Amino acid sequence: MFAAGNAGPGQDTLNPYSASPCAISVAAGDTRGFLADFSSRGIPGDKFHKHEFTLSVPSGYGALRIVTSWANPAEDLDLYVYDPQGNLVASSATLSVPEQVIVPNPQAGSWKVVMEGYLNVDTTYQGLAEGDKLVRVRRVR
């Protein structure tokens, strides 16, 4: 059981420990039985605390590489990559820094990249997405 936190009322202000799937989050109430103004809130419709990004992948890539890193190796962030149809096609959920995936022959379109923390305090991270495009070279005689 974890306190939701007192950083409310804005969205995405939950204590990260209270957003774990293994925890019960407890919020503060007022004398009328309503949620207190100062109590933290999650993200509407989000089951767990995570960040989502859209990545536009052009056609012709031989590989798509996504890597994320952060300063404190004690923090645990996981990386999930979804193709344009919404299928999970790659993930990296290790206990080390960095997390990275390589997707061979990615199709063109809008991809979703999800960073999800596991029992972390607020953590600053950075990410990089790169594509390798195959170029055929003809030998001229």
HUKAPE-V746204 format. One record per backbone hydrogen bond with DSSP energy under -0.5 kcal/mol. CO is the residue of the C=O (numbers start at 1). NH is the residue of the N-H. Records with the same first field share a line. If there is no record, write none. Layout:
CO=NH + NH
This chain:
2=26
4=15
5=40
10=13 + 41
15=18 + 19
16=19
17=20
20=23
23=25
24=2
26=4
28=36
30=33
34=30
36=39
38=8
41=13 + 14
42=12 + 44
43=46
45=47
48=50
49=117
51=115
53=113
55=57 + 111
56=58
57=109
58=61
60=134
62=105
63=132
64=103
65=130
66=101
67=128
68=98 + 99
69=126
71=73
72=75
75=77
76=118
78=116
79=92
80=114
81=89 + 90
82=112
83=86
87=83 + 89
90=81
92=79
99=68
101=66
102=104
103=64 + 106
109=57 + 111
111=55
112=82
113=53
114=80 + 116
115=51
116=78
117=119
124=71
126=69
128=67
130=65
131=133
132=62 + 63 + 134
136=138
